[in-house]
């Protein structure tokens, strides 16, 4: 199989996702719905593995970060205070001829599709609106959150008081966010409903620059530990024009997608902007009293804000590989949905029974896949290569004599013989 161009690569990944059960078009039997996607059996496992690794790195393995899970619908005044009602807008233009809609910053003077004339710029608020309760009226207008961060800010004092954390400390949250994007696209890269993994770290104002640098390093380390190729990762520092109004300094972690270098995560010094705005709008005191220095101050916030779906897409893109006779998804074994496929060489002579027994034993340690479909074991290997399963275990006639199986490595297809009793230890060691 020849290596293909970049657009082709995205097309191939989309079709692999469908074929192997990673991602399906949403509501497909009704013709699908624009830029909405459903995670299938393998997709949901990969997504969970990504979120679990993030949660572990950001909360479980640290004593300075607490978790939180806020409601998606919040008091509408939250979004006034945050600036979203007024300022969370994109500049929208329409083509007068073909009616296609664009973000103004993505086009020049003419419609890129048909060369038609464009309308004047209109500001379009990206927040999804709905109404709370049975009557549709202005008074019960609410929004679906466009970011998880605000839930953290408004709970700053609750979390600090109950956890008894002292500054510096952080609050982490994983959850769905919604943005009525004008130009969603590139598969799951930009959608209107997506999941974020956000952590807000509260610090003394003068320590904010130092913590920004620390979090920058921590977060890059996390991506590398997912097994992502270093050459495909970089930082981009926001220029003056790019800098959000609330931030003093900001970086993006970017990945080299087939459609160019794109943001995976924002790491921002948000100053005391958010807490001060909520103090003003709610009238509640969200300042912090530091024992020792006996000082009261409004903390600065260093934010790390990543997208689950984008991270997942990055993992798939980075792992996708084509060889002469196979497509292989070289996912890090730690992330792979199934850790091993288990195959009886033939469907007789007691091999399926032994293989099933192995699958049962392994299942209490790892997620595994049992496959006794008739047909060559080679075909069954290929299917798991494409699904990203790092190890293959085959029960053959020798197994019946000496209780060993072949353990095949997805990446180099090498095979070793391992005692059945040693499988759990060996696979555990290989996964690391
Ligand atoms: P972009 O410039 O790509 O629209 P942003 O700068 O608006 O992103 P942030 O507000 O910083 O994004 O959101 C933090 C993270 O949330 C992003 O880095 C991304 O991973 C994720 N994210 C934001 N919008 C979307 C979306 N529409 N679809 C999928 N993920 C998203």
Boltz pocket constraint, residues with backbone or C-beta under 6 A from the ligand:
constraints:
  - pocket:
      binder: B
      contacts: [[A, 147], [A, 179], [A, 181], [A, 188], [A, 189], [A, 190], [A, 191], [A, 192], [A, 193], [A, 194], [A, 195], [A, 196], [A, 263], [A, 264], [A, 265], [A, 266], [A, 305], [A, 306], [A, 307], [A, 308], [A, 309], [A, 310]]
      max_distance: 6.0
